[in-house]
Amino acid sequence: MIREQAAVGRVIRTVLPAEVATVTALHARARATYYPEGVPDDGTDWLAAWQGAIERPEGHVLCLVERGRIVGLASFRTPQGAPADTVKLFQFHVDPDHWRSGVGTSLHTACVEQWRADGRRTAVLDVHVDNRRAQAFYARLGWTPDPENPPVDGDHHRYLRFTVPGAGGPGE
């Protein structure tokens, strides 16, 4: 995998605290694509939220760098109250100029490798109900509707679940 990434000028690594503004800007560009009326202002200070995610010792924020520029990012950790073998993918974004170029798939593969190394068996996420492109992406990678969080009328998100391959367990 590393050889393939090097061949196309890609590196996946941990985001550095000094990159928070770049990460926040990429997040805003990606989110804007699935809000036809514009991204709602819910009062979230995204710069502070990303700074907290980057600095959180029990979390991970990975980025995919291509030709010296961050073009994809993923943030995950065990959510509060969840079993230790569960991880939540809180944020996963690819710069819209890099869609359908393999960035998302490469970044997802790196996440799965980290989850496996951390002993995670299950990953969960929620995706905006109007973000059909992302829902199709996750389905291609093996994510399925989360039976513990079925859709409810009026939900703004769909909840998905992923079984981490090779994570170990009974009989493995």
Buried (B, 14 or more C-beta within 10 A) or exposed (E): EEEEBEEEEBEBEEBEEEBBEBBBBBBEBBBEBBEEEEBEEEEEEBBEBBBEBBEEEEBBBBBBBBEEBBBBBBBBBBEEEEEEBBBBBBBBBBBEEBBEBBBBBBBBBBBBBBBBEBEBBBBBBBBBBBBEBBBEBBEEBBBEBBEEBEEEEEEEBBBBBBEBEEBEEEEE
